[in-house]
Amino acid sequence: MMKKLFLMTFAILSLSVISNTLFAQIPNLVGTWEFMIFPPPNTEKPCYTLLRTFDEKGNYTQIEASPKGVYIVGKASFELSAAGRVKEVISFAANPDRIGKTFNFTYKFMTDNGVKLLITEGGTKIVNGVETVEWREIWRRVEDFKE
């Protein structure tokens, strides 16, 4: 009986720690992030901005700003896992083939010269015994205007 009580208590505490870890990551993600575009050498920076805004409820909206205007190009719900993975379900996309689809990718946070970065990677495969990714994105946290 005591062993069963101990195991149940341990299981509840483990779930609590995992839940608290996941919940702690959401504030790190909440806010607006700008997709970092690196133009080829010796070219002008493209006049194009992609912003993704995450909320506390597990949703995000993606906005594209270009010389042609500003458009909502995507909406999705997301769930974070303790293993640094994101599961997103697309509810709106400029490409209708993506609507209703579920995608999984990894995420991690970094700071570079005081700038907060979100690194996302997907399409992980093992090739010749080496783990590779099909795509990697770097997002910069959009900060408040400071005078």
Secondary structure, 3 states (H helix, E strand, C coil): CHHHHHHHHHHHHHHHHHHHHHHHHHHHHCEEEEECCCCCCCCCCCCCEEEEEECCCCEEEEEEEECCEEEEEEEEEEEECCCCEEEEEEEEECCHHHCCCEEEEEEEEEEECCEEEEEEEECCEEECCEEECCEEEEEEECCCCCC
